[in-house]
Protein backbone atom coordinates (compact mmCIF):
# COMPACT_ATOMS: atom_id res chain seq x y z
CA UNK A 1 0.00 0.00 0.00
CA UNK A 2 2.91 2.37 0.45
CA UNK A 3 3.53 2.27 -3.28
CA UNK A 4 0.31 4.18 -4.01
CA UNK A 5 1.44 7.59 -2.63
CA UNK A 6 4.83 7.12 -4.28
CA UNK A 7 3.20 6.46 -7.64
CA UNK A 8 0.86 9.45 -7.27
CA UNK A 9 3.84 11.70 -6.57
CA UNK A 10 5.78 10.12 -9.45
CA UNK A 11 2.85 10.96 -11.75
CA UNK A 12 2.92 14.57 -10.59
CA UNK A 13 6.66 14.68 -11.23
CA UNK A 14 6.07 13.24 -14.71
CA UNK A 15 3.77 16.16 -15.47
CA UNK A 16 6.39 18.55 -14.12
CA UNK A 17 9.02 16.87 -16.28
CA UNK A 18 6.90 17.43 -19.38
CA UNK A 19 6.53 21.08 -18.45
CA UNK A 20 10.27 21.35 -17.80
CA UNK A 21 10.99 19.92 -21.23
CA UNK A 22 8.72 22.37 -23.03
CA UNK A 23 9.69 25.46 -21.03
CA UNK A 24 13.36 24.52 -21.09
CA UNK A 25 13.27 24.15 -24.85
CA UNK A 26 11.70 27.59 -25.27
CA UNK A 27 14.07 29.19 -22.78
CA UNK A 28 17.04 27.62 -24.56
CA UNK A 29 15.80 28.97 -27.90
CA UNK A 30 15.54 32.48 -26.48
CA UNK A 31 18.52 32.68 -24.12
CA UNK A 32 20.78 29.91 -25.38
CA UNK A 33 20.89 28.11 -22.02
CA UNK A 34 18.70 26.05 -19.72
CA UNK A 35 17.61 27.91 -16.58
CA UNK A 36 19.12 26.33 -13.47
CA UNK A 37 15.77 25.97 -11.67
CA UNK A 38 14.21 24.10 -14.58
CA UNK A 39 17.27 21.88 -14.86
CA UNK A 40 17.12 21.05 -11.16
CA UNK A 41 13.39 20.30 -11.29
CA UNK A 42 13.98 17.96 -14.22
CA UNK A 43 16.76 16.18 -12.36
CA UNK A 44 14.60 15.73 -9.25
CA UNK A 45 11.72 14.45 -11.39
CA UNK A 46 13.89 11.86 -13.13
CA UNK A 47 15.49 10.75 -9.88
CA UNK A 48 12.16 10.29 -8.10
CA UNK A 49 10.64 8.42 -11.06
CA UNK A 50 13.59 6.01 -11.07
CA UNK A 51 13.35 5.45 -7.32
CA UNK A 52 9.58 4.88 -7.48
CA UNK A 53 9.99 2.39 -10.34
CA UNK A 54 12.68 0.51 -8.41
CA UNK A 55 10.45 0.45 -5.33
CA UNK A 56 7.47 -0.75 -7.36
CA UNK A 57 9.48 -3.51 -9.04
CA UNK A 58 10.79 -4.64 -5.62
CA UNK A 59 14.38 -3.90 -6.58
CA UNK A 60 14.79 -2.03 -3.32
CA UNK A 61 12.93 -1.88 -0.03
CA UNK A 62 13.81 1.78 0.47
CA UNK A 63 10.86 4.12 0.05
CA UNK A 64 11.54 6.87 -2.58
CA UNK A 65 13.26 9.93 -1.15
CA UNK A 66 10.90 12.87 -1.67
CA UNK A 67 12.76 15.71 0.04
CA UNK A 68 14.28 18.45 -2.14
CA UNK A 69 17.64 17.49 -3.56
CA UNK A 70 19.02 21.02 -3.46
CA UNK A 71 21.15 22.28 -0.63
CA UNK A 72 21.07 25.72 0.92
CA UNK A 73 24.62 26.49 -0.16
CA UNK A 74 25.29 28.67 -3.18
CA UNK A 75 26.27 26.79 -6.33
CA UNK A 76 29.84 28.09 -6.42
CA UNK A 77 30.45 26.98 -2.85
CA UNK A 78 29.13 23.49 -3.65
CA UNK A 79 31.48 23.26 -6.64
CA UNK A 80 34.41 24.45 -4.56
CA UNK A 81 33.73 21.83 -1.88
CA UNK A 82 33.43 19.12 -4.52
CA UNK A 83 36.75 20.04 -6.12
CA UNK A 84 38.79 20.36 -2.90
CA UNK A 85 41.14 17.44 -2.31
CA UNK A 86 40.59 15.43 0.84
CA UNK A 87 43.11 16.09 3.61
CA UNK A 88 45.75 13.39 3.99
CA UNK A 89 45.29 10.82 6.73
CA UNK A 90 47.15 11.42 10.01
CA UNK A 91 50.77 10.33 9.88
CA UNK A 92 50.93 10.12 6.08
CA UNK A 93 52.73 12.91 4.30
CA UNK A 94 51.97 13.69 0.64
CA UNK A 95 54.72 12.84 -1.83
Secondary structure, DSSP 8 states (H G I E B T S, - for coil): -HHHHHHHHHHHHHHHHHHHHHHHHHHHHHHSS--HHHHHHHHHHHHHHHHHHHHHTTS--S----S----SS-HHHHHHHHHS-----TT----
